[in-house]
Amino acid sequence: VSAGHYTSYSKHVVTNEWYYFNDDTVKKEAPNTDECVNEYIFFYQKR
């Protein structure tokens, strides 16, 4: 993606830990459900 500001949360399937991705920064952080009112979710699974 070439423009804009993108963030996401991802949950590790083995450790069940949440990670927050913010452009070039990654930190261990669970999502705040009060802030996630207009979010999209996609599920990807390797075949």
Rosetta blueprint (number, residue, H / E / L):
1 V L
2 S L
3 A L
4 G L
5 H L
6 Y L
7 T E
8 S E
9 Y E
10 S E
11 K E
12 H L
13 V L
14 V L
15 T L
16 N L
17 E L
18 W E
19 Y E
20 Y E
21 F E
22 N E
23 D L
24 D L
25 T E
26 V E
27 K E
28 K E
29 E L
30 A L
31 P L
32 N L
33 T L
34 D L
35 E L
36 C L
37 V L
38 N L
39 E L
40 Y L
41 I L
42 F L
43 F L
44 Y L
45 Q L
46 K L
47 R L
